[in-house]
């Protein structure tokens, strides 16, 4: 992988350039007595680091209209699945949810829905919620506000083209969970509420069902929104899901939808 192939590296590069330009403008406008790159670095490094944490750490909401946990104090959690639907993984996940009589939210990719409309219809028919994850998987933080709106619109059209009876798509989760200060308001303008998570199973890094199961059960807490994946490479997630559901039930949790 080349250094800029990772979306994280690209985002860091773009934001660092933007922050450096802003620092130069402020320096010229305010005529700070300190000069040179060291002074700018001392001022901007903590601010930049804090902003990067906000961009990349999903549970940080800073009071913005981002749903990272369920409201209330009930001993409930919400299961969410990103990157699908995929014929390799989604059917097994739907079967496990059906056996446990649990409903979840699937954040789908529009281009994948167009390839597998039958799976989208099966998700909706089973009573699960659909959320928007973008048309492709391009990080929204690298797109203009207009492009983000287009991604949401195209995904909404793909979902309704595959399943006209799908409920209004009111949930949106940006690819990778990366965000900006403006993104929740861009989503709201498009008729969505942005969703993050409190528990990340990191199943995209593991092909071991036991590891995924432990990650969820050890981190579960009341109100947690749990991030899982049903992409084509997440067979271990499908294998882990029955054990996750049994473990949550044994710990006294019930699974709820986001609303």
PEHU-V649556 format. One record per backbone hydrogen bond with DSSP energy under -0.5 kcal/mol. NH is the residue of the N-H (numbers start at 1). CO is the residue of the C=O. Records with the same first field share a line. If there is no record, write none. Layout:
# PEHU-V649556
NH: CO  CO
This chain:
# PEHU-V649556
5: 2
6: 2
10: 6
11: 7
12: 8
13: 9
14: 10
15: 11
16: 12
17: 13
18: 14
19: 15
20: 16
21: 17
22: 18
23: 19
24: 20
25: 21
26: 22
27: 23
28: 24
29: 25
30: 26
31: 27
32: 27
40: 36
41: 37
42: 38
43: 39
44: 40
45: 41
47: 43
48: 44
49: 45
50: 46
51: 47
52: 48
53: 49
54: 50
55: 51
56: 52
57: 53
58: 56
60: 57
61: 59
64: 61
66: 64
67: 194
68: 66
70: 223
76: 74
77: 254
78: 224
80: 226
81: 105
82: 228
83: 107
84: 107
89: 86
90: 86
91: 86
93: 89
94: 90
95: 91
96: 92
97: 93
98: 94
99: 95
100: 96
101: 97  98
102: 97
105: 79
106: 129
107: 81  105
108: 106  131
109: 84
110: 134
111: 135
113: 109
114: 110
115: 111
116: 112
119: 116
120: 116
121: 117
122: 118
123: 119
124: 120
125: 121
126: 122
127: 124
128: 123
129: 104
131: 106
132: 171
133: 108
142: 139
143: 140
148: 144
149: 145
150: 146
151: 147
152: 148
153: 149
154: 150
155: 151
156: 152
157: 153
158: 154
159: 155
160: 156
161: 157
162: 158
163: 159
166: 163
170: 168
172: 193
173: 132
177: 174
178: 175
179: 55
184: 180
185: 182
186: 182
187: 183
188: 184
189: 185
190: 186
191: 188
192: 187
193: 170
194: 65
195: 172
196: 67
198: 225
199: 225
200: 198
201: 199  227
205: 202
209: 207
212: 208
213: 209
214: 210
215: 211
216: 212
217: 213
218: 214
219: 215
220: 216
223: 76
224: 221
225: 68
226: 78  224
227: 199
228: 80  226
230: 82
234: 231
237: 234
238: 234
239: 235
240: 236
241: 237
242: 238
243: 240
244: 240
245: 241
246: 242
247: 243
248: 244
249: 245
250: 246
251: 247
252: 249
253: 248
254: 75
256: 77
